[in-house]
Amino acid sequence: MSERAAPFHCPYCGDEDLRPHEGGPGAWECASCNRAFRLKFLGLLSRGVTRDDGEGEGT
């Protein structure tokens, strides 16, 4: 996983006081609620990307 995926808010309490966690790539800790969590990219959806202007797939 790339080191570029950084959360802006804690998924549990919503606070912004986040730091990288020593639990490996994608691991973060929240200083506000004292929780650790991991971000992971799962993949692209099979339905693809649709456009709002009516010219994309599925319209």
CHARMM-style PDB file with segment names, atoms N, HN, CA, C and O in Angstrom:
ATOM      1  N   MET     1       0.838  -1.179   0.000  1.00  0.00      PROA
ATOM      2  CA  MET     1       0.000   0.000   0.000  1.00  0.00      PROA
ATOM      3  C   MET     1       0.884   1.242   0.000  1.00  0.00      PROA
ATOM      4  O   MET     1       1.957   1.250   0.602  1.00  0.00      PROA
ATOM      5  N   SER     2       0.443   2.250  -0.652  1.00  0.00      PROA
ATOM      6  HN  SER     2      -0.429   2.244  -1.140  1.00  0.00      PROA
ATOM      7  CA  SER     2       1.183   3.502  -0.723  1.00  0.00      PROA
ATOM      8  C   SER     2       1.070   4.258   0.597  1.00  0.00      PROA
ATOM      9  O   SER     2       0.062   4.159   1.296  1.00  0.00      PROA
ATOM     10  N   GLU     3       2.094   4.998   0.923  1.00  0.00      PROA
ATOM     11  HN  GLU     3       2.914   5.078   0.355  1.00  0.00      PROA
ATOM     12  CA  GLU     3       2.086   5.808   2.130  1.00  0.00      PROA
ATOM     13  C   GLU     3       1.248   7.077   1.948  1.00  0.00      PROA
ATOM     14  O   GLU     3       1.138   7.869   2.884  1.00  0.00      PROA
ATOM     15  N   ARG     4       0.665   7.287   0.787  1.00  0.00      PROA
ATOM     16  HN  ARG     4       0.754   6.644   0.026  1.00  0.00      PROA
ATOM     17  CA  ARG     4      -0.095   8.507   0.520  1.00  0.00      PROA
ATOM     18  C   ARG     4      -1.470   8.514   1.151  1.00  0.00      PROA
ATOM     19  O   ARG     4      -2.043   9.589   1.330  1.00  0.00      PROA
ATOM     20  N   ALA     5      -2.023   7.372   1.495  1.00  0.00      PROA
ATOM     21  HN  ALA     5      -1.558   6.499   1.349  1.00  0.00      PROA
ATOM     22  CA  ALA     5      -3.369   7.323   2.052  1.00  0.00      PROA
ATOM     23  C   ALA     5      -3.335   7.778   3.502  1.00  0.00      PROA
ATOM     24  O   ALA     5      -2.932   7.024   4.387  1.00  0.00      PROA
ATOM     25  N   ALA     6      -3.758   9.003   3.739  1.00  0.00      PROA
ATOM     26  HN  ALA     6      -4.085   9.616   3.020  1.00  0.00      PROA
ATOM     27  CA  ALA     6      -3.760   9.559   5.086  1.00  0.00      PROA
ATOM     28  C   ALA     6      -5.168  10.040   5.426  1.00  0.00      PROA
ATOM     29  O   ALA     6      -5.756  10.796   4.651  1.00  0.00      PROA
ATOM     30  N   PRO     7      -5.716   9.627   6.549  1.00  0.00      PROA
ATOM     31  CA  PRO     7      -7.050  10.076   6.931  1.00  0.00      PROA
ATOM     32  C   PRO     7      -7.019  11.518   7.445  1.00  0.00      PROA
ATOM     33  O   PRO     7      -6.003  11.979   7.966  1.00  0.00      PROA
ATOM     34  N   PHE     8      -8.120  12.205   7.294  1.00  0.00      PROA
ATOM     35  HN  PHE     8      -8.945  11.831   6.870  1.00  0.00      PROA
ATOM     36  CA  PHE     8      -8.242  13.567   7.811  1.00  0.00      PROA
ATOM     37  C   PHE     8      -8.972  13.587   9.148  1.00  0.00      PROA
ATOM     38  O   PHE     8      -8.783  14.504   9.948  1.00  0.00      PROA
ATOM     39  N   HSD     9      -9.808  12.573   9.391  1.00  0.00      PROA
ATOM     40  HN  HSD     9      -9.962  11.829   8.742  1.00  0.00      PROA
ATOM     41  CA  HSD     9     -10.576  12.483  10.627  1.00  0.00      PROA
ATOM     42  C   HSD     9     -10.580  11.046  11.131  1.00  0.00      PROA
ATOM     43  O   HSD     9     -10.495  10.101  10.347  1.00  0.00      PROA
ATOM     44  N   CYS    10     -10.677  10.895  12.432  1.00  0.00      PROA
ATOM     45  HN  CYS    10     -10.746  11.663  13.069  1.00  0.00      PROA
ATOM     46  CA  CYS    10     -10.797   9.569  13.034  1.00  0.00      PROA
ATOM     47  C   CYS    10     -12.163   8.982  12.671  1.00  0.00      PROA
ATOM     48  O   CYS    10     -13.173   9.673  12.806  1.00  0.00      PROA
ATOM     49  N   PRO    11     -12.221   7.729  12.214  1.00  0.00      PROA
ATOM     50  CA  PRO    11     -13.513   7.136  11.858  1.00  0.00      PROA
ATOM     51  C   PRO    11     -14.393   6.827  13.075  1.00  0.00      PROA
ATOM     52  O   PRO    11     -15.571   6.505  12.917  1.00  0.00      PROA
ATOM     53  N   TYR    12     -13.841   6.920  14.269  1.00  0.00      PROA
ATOM     54  HN  TYR    12     -12.885   7.181  14.397  1.00  0.00      PROA
ATOM     55  CA  TYR    12     -14.602   6.613  15.481  1.00  0.00      PROA
ATOM     56  C   TYR    12     -15.141   7.857  16.177  1.00  0.00      PROA
ATOM     57  O   TYR    12     -16.312   7.899  16.555  1.00  0.00      PROA
ATOM     58  N   CYS    13     -14.281   8.887  16.351  1.00  0.00      PROA
ATOM     59  HN  CYS    13     -13.330   8.853  16.044  1.00  0.00      PROA
ATOM     60  CA  CYS    13     -14.722  10.068  17.096  1.00  0.00      PROA
ATOM     61  C   CYS    13     -14.762  11.331  16.240  1.00  0.00      PROA
ATOM     62  O   CYS    13     -15.332  12.336  16.662  1.00  0.00      PROA
ATOM     63  N   GLY    14     -14.167  11.300  15.044  1.00  0.00      PROA
ATOM     64  HN  GLY    14     -13.703  10.483  14.701  1.00  0.00      PROA
ATOM     65  CA  GLY    14     -14.189  12.461  14.152  1.00  0.00      PROA
ATOM     66  C   GLY    14     -13.103  13.487  14.425  1.00  0.00      PROA
ATOM     67  O   GLY    14     -13.031  14.500  13.729  1.00  0.00      PROA
ATOM     68  N   ASP    15     -12.260  13.253  15.415  1.00  0.00      PROA
ATOM     69  HN  ASP    15     -12.319  12.431  15.980  1.00  0.00      PROA
ATOM     70  CA  ASP    15     -11.214  14.209  15.749  1.00  0.00      PROA
ATOM     71  C   ASP    15     -10.108  14.190  14.685  1.00  0.00      PROA
ATOM     72  O   ASP    15      -9.967  13.217  13.945  1.00  0.00      PROA
ATOM     73  N   GLU    16      -9.334  15.264  14.618  1.00  0.00      PROA
ATOM     74  HN  GLU    16      -9.448  16.055  15.220  1.00  0.00      PROA
ATOM     75  CA  GLU    16      -8.285  15.397  13.615  1.00  0.00      PROA
ATOM     76  C   GLU    16      -6.890  15.136  14.156  1.00  0.00      PROA
ATOM     77  O   GLU    16      -5.920  15.269  13.411  1.00  0.00      PROA
ATOM     78  N   ASP    17      -6.753  14.771  15.418  1.00  0.00      PROA
ATOM     79  HN  ASP    17      -7.542  14.663  16.024  1.00  0.00      PROA
ATOM     80  CA  ASP    17      -5.440  14.566  16.033  1.00  0.00      PROA
ATOM     81  C   ASP    17      -4.953  13.142  15.772  1.00  0.00      PROA
ATOM     82  O   ASP    17      -4.975  12.294  16.664  1.00  0.00      PROA
ATOM     83  N   LEU    18      -4.512  12.890  14.534  1.00  0.00      PROA
ATOM     84  HN  LEU    18      -4.494  13.579  13.809  1.00  0.00      PROA
ATOM     85  CA  LEU    18      -4.091  11.559  14.104  1.00  0.00      PROA
ATOM     86  C   LEU    18      -2.589  11.515  13.875  1.00  0.00      PROA
ATOM     87  O   LEU    18      -1.976  12.498  13.459  1.00  0.00      PROA
ATOM     88  N   ARG    19      -2.006  10.346  14.158  1.00  0.00      PROA
ATOM     89  HN  ARG    19      -2.504   9.547  14.496  1.00  0.00      PROA
ATOM     90  CA  ARG    19      -0.576  10.129  13.962  1.00  0.00      PROA
ATOM     91  C   ARG    19      -0.369   8.746  13.366  1.00  0.00      PROA
ATOM     92  O   ARG    19      -1.181   7.850  13.596  1.00  0.00      PROA
ATOM     93  N   PRO    20       0.710   8.554  12.599  1.00  0.00      PROA
ATOM     94  CA  PRO    20       1.018   7.195  12.131  1.00  0.00      PROA
ATOM     95  C   PRO    20       1.251   6.278  13.327  1.00  0.00      PROA
ATOM     96  O   PRO    20       1.851   6.681  14.324  1.00  0.00      PROA
ATOM     97  N   HSD    21       0.776   5.055  13.217  1.00  0.00      PROA
ATOM     98  HN  HSD    21       0.289   4.728  12.407  1.00  0.00      PROA
ATOM     99  CA  HSD    21       0.911   4.061  14.289  1.00  0.00      PROA
ATOM    100  C   HSD    21       1.993   3.066  13.907  1.00  0.00      PROA
ATOM    101  O   HSD    21       2.194   2.801  12.722  1.00  0.00      PROA
ATOM    102  N   GLU    22       2.680   2.519  14.872  1.00  0.00      PROA
ATOM    103  HN  GLU    22       2.517   2.735  15.834  1.00  0.00      PROA
ATOM    104  CA  GLU    22       3.774   1.591  14.589  1.00  0.00      PROA
ATOM    105  C   GLU    22       3.284   0.214  14.183  1.00  0.00      PROA
ATOM    106  O   GLU    22       4.092  -0.709  14.073  1.00  0.00      PROA
ATOM    107  N   GLY    23       1.985   0.042  13.955  1.00  0.00      PROA
ATOM    108  HN  GLY    23       1.329   0.792  14.044  1.00  0.00      PROA
ATOM    109  CA  GLY    23       1.417  -1.243  13.579  1.00  0.00      PROA
ATOM    110  C   GLY    23       1.620  -1.630  12.133  1.00  0.00      PROA
ATOM    111  O   GLY    23       1.071  -2.642  11.700  1.00  0.00      PROA
ATOM    112  N   GLY    24       2.378  -0.878  11.371  1.00  0.00      PROA
ATOM    113  HN  GLY    24       2.825  -0.055  11.723  1.00  0.00      PROA
ATOM    114  CA  GLY    24       2.660  -1.220   9.987  1.00  0.00      PROA
ATOM    115  C   GLY    24       2.080  -0.216   9.015  1.00  0.00      PROA
ATOM    116  O   GLY    24       1.534   0.808   9.427  1.00  0.00      PROA
ATOM    117  N   PRO    25       2.194  -0.501   7.721  1.00  0.00      PROA
ATOM    118  CA  PRO    25       1.705   0.426   6.695  1.00  0.00      PROA
ATOM    119  C   PRO    25       0.195   0.646   6.798  1.00  0.00      PROA
ATOM    120  O   PRO    25      -0.568  -0.308   6.957  1.00  0.00      PROA
ATOM    121  N   GLY    26      -0.222   1.880   6.707  1.00  0.00      PROA
ATOM    122  HN  GLY    26       0.397   2.654   6.578  1.00  0.00      PROA
ATOM    123  CA  GLY    26      -1.636   2.210   6.748  1.00  0.00      PROA
ATOM    124  C   GLY    26      -2.224   2.263   8.140  1.00  0.00      PROA
ATOM    125  O   GLY    26      -3.432   2.454   8.276  1.00  0.00      PROA
ATOM    126  N   ALA    27      -1.417   2.102   9.190  1.00  0.00      PROA
ATOM    127  HN  ALA    27      -0.436   1.948   9.080  1.00  0.00      PROA
ATOM    128  CA  ALA    27      -1.919   2.119  10.569  1.00  0.00      PROA
ATOM    129  C   ALA    27      -1.827   3.532  11.136  1.00  0.00      PROA
ATOM    130  O   ALA    27      -0.809   4.208  10.990  1.00  0.00      PROA
ATOM    131  N   TRP    28      -2.899   3.963  11.782  1.00  0.00      PROA
ATOM    132  HN  TRP    28      -3.725   3.413  11.901  1.00  0.00      PROA
ATOM    133  CA  TRP    28      -2.990   5.305  12.363  1.00  0.00      PROA
ATOM    134  C   TRP    28      -3.533   5.204  13.775  1.00  0.00      PROA
ATOM    135  O   TRP    28      -4.230   4.248  14.114  1.00  0.00      PROA
ATOM    136  N   GLU    29      -3.212   6.195  14.597  1.00  0.00      PROA
ATOM    137  HN  GLU    29      -2.646   6.972  14.321  1.00  0.00      PROA
ATOM    138  CA  GLU    29      -3.764   6.255  15.948  1.00  0.00      PROA
ATOM    139  C   GLU    29      -4.361   7.630  16.200  1.00  0.00      PROA
ATOM    140  O   GLU    29      -3.863   8.643  15.709  1.00  0.00      PROA
ATOM    141  N   CYS    30      -5.430   7.642  16.971  1.00  0.00      PROA
ATOM    142  HN  CYS    30      -5.834   6.819  17.370  1.00  0.00      PROA
ATOM    143  CA  CYS    30      -6.117   8.882  17.329  1.00  0.00      PROA
ATOM    144  C   CYS    30      -5.770   9.215  18.776  1.00  0.00      PROA
ATOM    145  O   CYS    30      -6.019   8.417  19.679  1.00  0.00      PROA
ATOM    146  N   ALA    31      -5.200  10.383  18.990  1.00  0.00      PROA
ATOM    147  HN  ALA    31      -4.998  11.032  18.256  1.00  0.00      PROA
ATOM    148  CA  ALA    31      -4.825  10.804  20.340  1.00  0.00      PROA
ATOM    149  C   ALA    31      -6.043  11.205  21.156  1.00  0.00      PROA
ATOM    150  O   ALA    31      -5.977  11.234  22.385  1.00  0.00      PROA
ATOM    151  N   SER    32      -7.147  11.512  20.501  1.00  0.00      PROA
ATOM    152  HN  SER    32      -7.200  11.488  19.502  1.00  0.00      PROA
ATOM    153  CA  SER    32      -8.345  11.948  21.211  1.00  0.00      PROA
ATOM    154  C   SER    32      -9.099  10.785  21.855  1.00  0.00      PROA
ATOM    155  O   SER    32      -9.429  10.844  23.040  1.00  0.00      PROA
ATOM    156  N   CYS    33      -9.375   9.727  21.086  1.00  0.00      PROA
ATOM    157  HN  CYS    33      -9.106   9.679  20.123  1.00  0.00      PROA
ATOM    158  CA  CYS    33     -10.154   8.605  21.621  1.00  0.00      PROA
ATOM    159  C   CYS    33      -9.286   7.386  21.935  1.00  0.00      PROA
ATOM    160  O   CYS    33      -9.800   6.361  22.381  1.00  0.00      PROA
ATOM    161  N   ASN    34      -7.958   7.491  21.702  1.00  0.00      PROA
ATOM    162  HN  ASN    34      -7.540   8.324  21.339  1.00  0.00      PROA
ATOM    163  CA  ASN    34      -7.002   6.435  22.028  1.00  0.00      PROA
ATOM    164  C   ASN    34      -7.274   5.129  21.286  1.00  0.00      PROA
ATOM    165  O   ASN    34      -7.120   4.047  21.852  1.00  0.00      PROA
ATOM    166  N   ARG    35      -7.681   5.231  20.012  1.00  0.00      PROA
ATOM    167  HN  ARG    35      -7.806   6.110  19.553  1.00  0.00      PROA
ATOM    168  CA  ARG    35      -7.915   4.053  19.179  1.00  0.00      PROA
ATOM    169  C   ARG    35      -6.897   4.009  18.052  1.00  0.00      PROA
ATOM    170  O   ARG    35      -6.386   5.041  17.617  1.00  0.00      PROA
ATOM    171  N   ALA    36      -6.615   2.817  17.594  1.00  0.00      PROA
ATOM    172  HN  ALA    36      -7.030   1.979  17.947  1.00  0.00      PROA
ATOM    173  CA  ALA    36      -5.748   2.616  16.433  1.00  0.00      PROA
ATOM    174  C   ALA    36      -6.577   1.940  15.345  1.00  0.00      PROA
ATOM    175  O   ALA    36      -7.437   1.108  15.635  1.00  0.00      PROA
ATOM    176  N   PHE    37      -6.314   2.303  14.101  1.00  0.00      PROA
ATOM    177  HN  PHE    37      -5.616   2.980  13.865  1.00  0.00      PROA
ATOM    178  CA  PHE    37      -7.046   1.722  12.972  1.00  0.00      PROA
ATOM    179  C   PHE    37      -6.124   1.664  11.775  1.00  0.00      PROA
ATOM    180  O   PHE    37      -5.047   2.261  11.780  1.00  0.00      PROA
ATOM    181  N   ARG    38      -6.552   0.934  10.735  1.00  0.00      PROA
ATOM    182  HN  ARG    38      -7.426   0.450  10.731  1.00  0.00      PROA
ATOM    183  CA  ARG    38      -5.747   0.753   9.538  1.00  0.00      PROA
ATOM    184  C   ARG    38      -6.572   1.123   8.301  1.00  0.00      PROA
ATOM    185  O   ARG    38      -7.756   0.799   8.212  1.00  0.00      PROA
ATOM    186  N   LEU    39      -5.931   1.803   7.356  1.00  0.00      PROA
ATOM    187  HN  LEU    39      -4.969   2.066   7.429  1.00  0.00      PROA
ATOM    188  CA  LEU    39      -6.528   2.108   6.059  1.00  0.00      PROA
ATOM    189  C   LEU    39      -6.037   1.097   5.046  1.00  0.00      PROA
ATOM    190  O   LEU    39      -4.865   0.721   5.054  1.00  0.00      PROA
ATOM    191  N   LYS    40      -6.936   0.651   4.165  1.00  0.00      PROA
ATOM    192  HN  LYS    40      -7.889   0.957   4.159  1.00  0.00      PROA
ATOM    193  CA  LYS    40      -6.537  -0.304   3.140  1.00  0.00      PROA
ATOM    194  C   LYS    40      -7.369  -0.069   1.881  1.00  0.00      PROA
ATOM    195  O   LYS    40      -8.595   0.027   1.945  1.00  0.00      PROA
ATOM    196  N   PHE    41      -6.700   0.019   0.756  1.00  0.00      PROA
ATOM    197  HN  PHE    41      -5.704  -0.059   0.705  1.00  0.00      PROA
ATOM    198  CA  PHE    41      -7.377   0.144  -0.530  1.00  0.00      PROA
ATOM    199  C   PHE    41      -7.815  -1.246  -0.957  1.00  0.00      PROA
ATOM    200  O   PHE    41      -6.989  -2.155  -1.046  1.00  0.00      PROA
ATOM    201  N   LEU    42      -9.103  -1.425  -1.222  1.00  0.00      PROA
ATOM    202  HN  LEU    42      -9.774  -0.687  -1.149  1.00  0.00      PROA
ATOM    203  CA  LEU    42      -9.633  -2.735  -1.579  1.00  0.00      PROA
ATOM    204  C   LEU    42      -9.608  -3.006  -3.070  1.00  0.00      PROA
ATOM    205  O   LEU    42      -9.454  -4.159  -3.475  1.00  0.00      PROA
ATOM    206  N   GLY    43      -9.753  -1.988  -3.897  1.00  0.00      PROA
ATOM    207  HN  GLY    43      -9.877  -1.052  -3.569  1.00  0.00      PROA
ATOM    208  CA  GLY    43      -9.742  -2.168  -5.342  1.00  0.00      PROA
ATOM    209  C   GLY    43     -10.799  -1.314  -6.009  1.00  0.00      PROA
ATOM    210  O   GLY    43     -11.569  -0.624  -5.342  1.00  0.00      PROA
ATOM    211  N   LEU    44     -10.830  -1.365  -7.321  1.00  0.00      PROA
ATOM    212  HN  LEU    44     -10.205  -1.925  -7.863  1.00  0.00      PROA
ATOM    213  CA  LEU    44     -11.817  -0.606  -8.090  1.00  0.00      PROA
ATOM    214  C   LEU    44     -13.101  -1.413  -8.219  1.00  0.00      PROA
ATOM    215  O   LEU    44     -13.073  -2.642  -8.281  1.00  0.00      PROA
ATOM    216  N   LEU    45     -14.214  -0.712  -8.258  1.00  0.00      PROA
ATOM    217  HN  LEU    45     -14.236   0.287  -8.207  1.00  0.00      PROA
ATOM    218  CA  LEU    45     -15.505  -1.367  -8.433  1.00  0.00      PROA
ATOM    219  C   LEU    45     -15.680  -1.800  -9.885  1.00  0.00      PROA
ATOM    220  O   LEU    45     -15.219  -1.112 -10.796  1.00  0.00      PROA
ATOM    221  N   SER    46     -16.330  -2.913 -10.103  1.00  0.00      PROA
ATOM    222  HN  SER    46     -16.705  -3.472  -9.363  1.00  0.00      PROA
ATOM    223  CA  SER    46     -16.473  -3.452 -11.453  1.00  0.00      PROA
ATOM    224  C   SER    46     -17.397  -2.609 -12.326  1.00  0.00      PROA
ATOM    225  O   SER    46     -17.309  -2.676 -13.553  1.00  0.00      PROA
ATOM    226  N   ARG    47     -18.270  -1.828 -11.726  1.00  0.00      PROA
ATOM    227  HN  ARG    47     -18.341  -1.774 -10.730  1.00  0.00      PROA
ATOM    228  CA  ARG    47     -19.198  -1.031 -12.534  1.00  0.00      PROA
ATOM    229  C   ARG    47     -18.529   0.185 -13.151  1.00  0.00      PROA
ATOM    230  O   ARG    47     -19.117   0.832 -14.017  1.00  0.00      PROA
ATOM    231  N   GLY    48     -17.311   0.514 -12.726  1.00  0.00      PROA
ATOM    232  HN  GLY    48     -16.834  -0.012 -12.022  1.00  0.00      PROA
ATOM    233  CA  GLY    48     -16.574   1.622 -13.313  1.00  0.00      PROA
ATOM    234  C   GLY    48     -17.058   2.967 -12.818  1.00  0.00      PROA
ATOM    235  O   GLY    48     -17.848   3.063 -11.878  1.00  0.00      PROA
ATOM    236  N   VAL    49     -16.569   3.990 -13.466  1.00  0.00      PROA
ATOM    237  HN  VAL    49     -15.928   3.912 -14.229  1.00  0.00      PROA
ATOM    238  CA  VAL    49     -16.881   5.355 -13.083  1.00  0.00      PROA
ATOM    239  C   VAL    49     -17.969   5.884 -14.000  1.00  0.00      PROA
ATOM    240  O   VAL    49     -17.913   5.684 -15.213  1.00  0.00      PROA
ATOM    241  N   THR    50     -18.954   6.556 -13.429  1.00  0.00      PROA
ATOM    242  HN  THR    50     -18.999   6.719 -12.443  1.00  0.00      PROA
ATOM    243  CA  THR    50     -20.006   7.180 -14.232  1.00  0.00      PROA
ATOM    244  C   THR    50     -19.862   8.690 -14.170  1.00  0.00      PROA
ATOM    245  O   THR    50     -19.401   9.241 -13.170  1.00  0.00      PROA
ATOM    246  N   ARG    51     -20.260   9.353 -15.244  1.00  0.00      PROA
ATOM    247  HN  ARG    51     -20.635   8.906 -16.056  1.00  0.00      PROA
ATOM    248  CA  ARG    51     -20.174  10.805 -15.311  1.00  0.00      PROA
ATOM    249  C   ARG    51     -21.548  11.398 -15.066  1.00  0.00      PROA
ATOM    250  O   ARG    51     -22.562  10.801 -15.427  1.00  0.00      PROA
ATOM    251  N   ASP    52     -21.582  12.585 -14.445  1.00  0.00      PROA
ATOM    252  HN  ASP    52     -20.758  13.069 -14.151  1.00  0.00      PROA
ATOM    253  CA  ASP    52     -22.846  13.253 -14.129  1.00  0.00      PROA
ATOM    254  C   ASP    52     -23.437  14.009 -15.319  1.00  0.00      PROA
ATOM    255  O   ASP    52     -24.591  14.433 -15.250  1.00  0.00      PROA
ATOM    256  N   ASP    53     -22.680  14.192 -16.413  1.00  0.00      PROA
ATOM    257  HN  ASP    53     -21.743  13.847 -16.469  1.00  0.00      PROA
ATOM    258  CA  ASP    53     -23.176  14.978 -17.542  1.00  0.00      PROA
ATOM    259  C   ASP    53     -23.954  14.150 -18.559  1.00  0.00      PROA
ATOM    260  O   ASP    53     -24.295  14.647 -19.632  1.00  0.00      PROA
ATOM    261  N   GLY    54     -24.238  12.890 -18.229  1.00  0.00      PROA
ATOM    262  HN  GLY    54     -23.961  12.486 -17.357  1.00  0.00      PROA
ATOM    263  CA  GLY    54     -25.038  12.051 -19.107  1.00  0.00      PROA
ATOM    264  C   GLY    54     -24.261  11.334 -20.188  1.00  0.00      PROA
ATOM    265  O   GLY    54     -24.869  10.657 -21.017  1.00  0.00      PROA
ATOM    266  N   GLU    55     -22.950  11.451 -20.220  1.00  0.00      PROA
ATOM    267  HN  GLU    55     -22.456  12.001 -19.547  1.00  0.00      PROA
ATOM    268  CA  GLU    55     -22.163  10.820 -21.272  1.00  0.00      PROA
ATOM    269  C   GLU    55     -21.388   9.599 -20.801  1.00  0.00      PROA
ATOM    270  O   GLU    55     -20.653   9.005 -21.591  1.00  0.00      PROA
ATOM    271  N   GLY    56     -21.527   9.206 -19.540  1.00  0.00      PROA
ATOM    272  HN  GLY    56     -22.123   9.689 -18.898  1.00  0.00      PROA
ATOM    273  CA  GLY    56     -20.776   8.075 -19.021  1.00  0.00      PROA
ATOM    274  C   GLY    56     -21.518   6.759 -19.187  1.00  0.00      PROA
ATOM    275  O   GLY    56     -22.581   6.701 -19.806  1.00  0.00      PROA
ATOM    276  N   GLU    57     -20.938   5.698 -18.620  1.00  0.00      PROA
ATOM    277  HN  GLU    57     -20.075   5.745 -18.118  1.00  0.00      PROA
ATOM    278  CA  GLU    57     -21.574   4.379 -18.678  1.00  0.00      PROA
ATOM    279  C   GLU    57     -22.857   4.379 -17.864  1.00  0.00      PROA
ATOM    280  O   GLU    57     -22.999   5.151 -16.916  1.00  0.00      PROA
ATOM    281  N   GLY    58     -23.775   3.525 -18.231  1.00  0.00      PROA
ATOM    282  HN  GLY    58     -23.659   2.898 -19.001  1.00  0.00      PROA
ATOM    283  CA  GLY    58     -24.991   3.337 -17.462  1.00  0.00      PROA
ATOM    284  C   GLY    58     -26.051   4.392 -17.660  1.00  0.00      PROA
ATOM    285  O   GLY    58     -27.011   4.434 -16.891  1.00  0.00      PROA
ATOM    286  N   THR    59     -25.920   5.255 -18.667  1.00  0.00      PROA
ATOM    287  HN  THR    59     -25.141   5.220 -19.292  1.00  0.00      PROA
ATOM    288  CA  THR    59     -26.949   6.270 -18.895  1.00  0.00      PROA
ATOM    289  C   THR    59     -27.718   5.962 -20.156  1.00  0.00      PROA
ATOM    290  OT1 THR    59     -28.630   6.704 -20.520  1.00  0.00      PROA
TER     291      THR     59
END
